[in-house]
């Protein structure tokens, strides 16, 4: 297998996975979504809540806030040596929130005991307090995976077969761009078809083509175009690497079991 990075930004990565099977591509996608550990609030204890929202609603909103954390310092609760339901500093982070009077209560107002733990987006709104209203609570955050709950999902990941466009038998260099605007008539054709007015209208701004030319849409079944966008604060490249490590560990465990 071979990987070619096509685009990499702070929150998103696009890459080409070559010489791979569909089974592996789908396993990689599912692992990035559901098995890479992230941090979120698991429990909320309310000390005082005179706001306009029920405790359960506020707890749910706080639970959906993603947190950045030092990955080498925390473990999944099930893998922690403390083996306790209460957890320990190696698998749990204590947080507090106290706010009163008219104010917009945001993620940045939730204060973890570990200052290296911070919200991915400090401006996520939890609740708006009115005059004379108060909110005070304590919370516990732990690591988890998207397989356990959506709040632990590390990334949004998808893939598709890499497209190849040929015009008059010659492959065009910008096949990916052409595939985005190609009509269903082109995509569903079984082999080359003649370019008519409707096809010309959709493609004329992306490739040099004329009516009467032959166009063919192909998909490589061993080449996959991936798009991965982080929703957890973990770098996209790191999510891909972690997913591969997890797959390797699971395969090794399966082999040992056999």
C-alpha positions in Angstrom: 0.0 0.0 0.0 1.0 3.6 -0.6 -0.3 6.9 0.7 -0.1 10.2 -1.1 -1.1 13.4 0.8 -3.2 15.6 -1.5 -4.1 18.4 0.9 -3.4 19.1 4.6 -4.9 21.8 6.8 -5.2 22.4 10.5 -8.5 20.5 10.8 -8.6 18.5 7.6 -6.5 16.1 5.5 -7.1 14.6 2.0 -5.0 11.6 0.9 -4.9 8.9 -1.7 -4.7 5.3 -0.5 -3.2 3.2 -3.3 -3.0 -0.6 -3.9 -5.5 -1.4 -1.1 -8.7 -3.4 -0.8 -12.1 -2.0 0.0 -12.2 -4.0 3.3 -9.1 -2.2 4.6 -10.3 1.2 3.4 -13.6 0.7 5.3 -11.8 -0.6 8.4 -9.6 2.5 8.4 -12.6 4.8 8.1 -14.6 3.0 10.8 -11.6 3.0 13.2 -10.9 6.8 12.7 -14.6 7.5 13.5 -15.2 5.0 16.3 -12.0 3.8 18.0 -9.6 6.7 18.4 -9.8 7.9 22.1 -10.9 11.4 22.8 -12.0 13.3 25.9 -15.5 14.4 27.0 -17.4 15.0 30.2 -19.1 11.8 31.5 -20.7 13.0 34.8 -22.1 16.3 36.0 -23.0 17.0 39.6 -25.2 20.1 40.1 -24.7 22.2 43.2 -27.0 25.0 42.2 -29.1 25.6 39.1 -31.6 28.4 39.0 -31.4 28.9 35.2 -34.2 28.3 32.7 -32.9 24.9 31.7 -33.2 21.5 33.4 -30.1 19.9 34.8 -30.3 17.1 32.2 -30.2 19.5 29.3 -27.2 21.4 30.6 -25.4 18.2 31.4 -26.0 17.0 27.8 -24.7 20.3 26.3 -21.6 20.1 28.5 -21.1 16.4 27.6 -20.9 17.3 23.9 -18.0 19.8 24.3 -14.8 18.2 22.9 -11.6 18.7 24.9 -7.9 18.9 23.9 -5.7 16.9 26.3 -2.1 15.6 26.6 -2.6 12.3 25.0 0.5 10.6 26.6 -0.8 11.4 30.1 -4.3 9.9 30.1 -5.6 6.4 29.6 -9.0 4.9 28.8 -10.7 4.0 32.1 -10.8 0.3 31.2 -7.1 0.4 30.6 -6.1 2.3 33.7 -4.2 0.6 36.6 -6.5 2.1 39.2 -9.3 -0.3 38.2 -11.8 1.9 40.0 -15.3 3.2 39.0 -14.3 6.6 40.5 -11.2 6.8 38.4 -7.9 8.5 39.2 -5.8 11.4 37.9 -4.5 9.1 35.1 -7.9 8.5 33.6 -10.1 11.3 34.9 -10.2 15.1 34.9 -12.2 17.1 37.5 -13.9 20.3 36.3 -15.8 23.1 37.9 -18.2 25.8 36.7 -19.6 28.6 38.7 -21.4 31.6 37.1 -24.1 34.0 38.3 -25.9 37.0 37.0 -26.7 37.9 33.4 -24.1 36.2 31.2 -23.4 33.8 28.3 -21.9 30.7 29.9 -19.4 29.1 27.4 -17.0 26.2 27.4 -14.2 28.5 28.4 -15.9 29.1 31.8 -15.6 25.4 32.6 -12.3 25.1 34.6 -10.4 21.7 34.6 -8.0 21.0 37.4 -5.5 20.1 34.7 -4.6 23.3 32.9 -3.3 21.3 29.9 -6.9 20.3 29.3 -8.7 22.9 27.2 -11.9 23.1 25.1 -11.5 22.6 21.4 -13.7 25.7 20.9 -13.8 28.0 23.9 -16.9 29.8 22.6 -19.3 26.8 22.5 -22.4 28.1 24.3 -23.7 26.1 27.2 -26.5 28.4 28.4 -27.5 32.1 28.8 -28.1 33.2 32.4 -30.5 36.0 33.2 -30.3 38.5 36.1 -30.4 36.8 39.5 -29.8 33.3 37.9 -27.0 31.1 39.0 -25.2 27.9 37.8 -22.7 25.9 39.8 -21.6 22.4 39.1 -18.8 19.9 39.2 -17.9 17.5 36.3 -15.7 14.6 35.5 -14.2 14.1 32.0 -12.8 10.8 30.8 -11.5 9.2 27.6 -13.8 7.3 25.4 -14.4 6.3 21.8 -17.0 7.1 19.2 -18.1 3.4 19.4 -19.3 4.1 23.0 -20.9 7.5 22.4 -21.0 10.2 19.6 -19.5 12.8 22.0 -16.2 10.8 21.8 -16.0 10.7 18.0 -12.6 11.8 16.9 -13.3 12.7 13.2 -15.6 12.8 10.3 -14.1 10.4 7.7 -15.2 9.3 4.3 -13.7 7.7 1.2 -14.6 7.0 -2.4 -13.0 5.2 -5.4 -10.6 7.4 -7.2 -12.1 8.5 -10.5 -10.3 8.5 -13.8 -11.7 10.5 -16.8 -10.6 9.7 -20.4 -11.4 11.9 -23.4 -10.8 10.2 -26.8 -8.9 7.5 -25.0 -6.5 9.9 -23.2 -6.5 10.3 -19.4 -7.1 13.9 -18.3 -4.9 15.3 -15.5 -7.7 16.9 -13.5 -9.9 13.8 -13.3 -11.0 14.5 -9.8 -12.3 17.9 -10.6 -14.1 16.7 -13.7 -15.7 13.9 -11.8 -17.3 16.4 -9.4 -19.2 18.1 -12.2 -19.8 15.1 -14.5 -23.4 14.2 -15.1 -25.0 10.9 -14.1 -25.2 10.1 -17.8 -21.3 10.1 -17.9 -20.9 8.3 -14.5 -23.4 5.5 -15.3 -22.3 4.8 -18.8 -20.9 1.4 -19.6 -17.8 2.4 -21.5 -17.1 5.5 -23.6 -20.0 7.7 -24.8 -20.3 10.6 -27.2 -20.3 14.1 -25.8 -23.7 15.8 -26.3 -24.9 19.3 -25.5 -25.8 18.5 -21.9 -22.4 16.8 -21.2 -20.5 19.7 -22.8 -22.4 22.2 -20.7 -21.4 20.6 -17.4 -17.8 20.0 -18.3 -16.7 22.8 -20.6 -15.3 24.9 -17.6 -13.1 22.1 -16.4 -11.6 20.4 -19.5 -11.1 21.1 -23.2 -13.9 19.1 -24.8 -16.2 19.4 -27.8 -19.4 17.8 -29.0 -18.8 14.5 -30.7 -15.7 13.7 -28.5 -15.7 10.4 -26.6 -15.6 10.5 -22.8 -15.3 7.7 -20.4 -15.7 7.6 -16.6 -13.7 4.9 -14.7 -13.2 4.1 -11.0 -10.1 2.5 -9.6 -11.2 -0.3 -7.2 -7.8 -0.4 -5.5 -7.3 3.4 -5.1 -9.3 5.4 -2.5 -9.7 9.1 -2.0 -10.0 9.9 1.7 -11.2 13.0 3.5 -10.7 13.2 7.2 -11.8 16.2 9.3 -11.1 16.4 13.0 -13.9 17.2 15.4 -11.9 16.4 18.6 -8.9 18.7 18.6 -6.6 15.9 17.6 -4.6 16.6 14.4 -6.0 14.8 11.4 -2.7 13.2 10.5 -2.4 11.9 14.0 -5.9 10.5 13.8 -5.0 8.5 10.7 -1.8 7.2 12.4 -3.6 6.3 15.6 -6.3 4.4 13.6 -3.6 2.4 11.8 -1.9 1.5 15.1 -5.3 0.4 16.5 -5.9 -1.9 13.5 -2.4 -3.4 13.9 -3.0 -4.0 17.6 -6.4 -5.7 16.9 -4.9 -7.9 14.2 -2.0 -8.9 16.5 -4.5 -9.7 19.3 -6.6 -11.8 16.9 -3.5 -13.7 15.7 -2.5 -14.4 19.2 -6.0 -15.7 20.0 -5.8 -18.1 17.1 
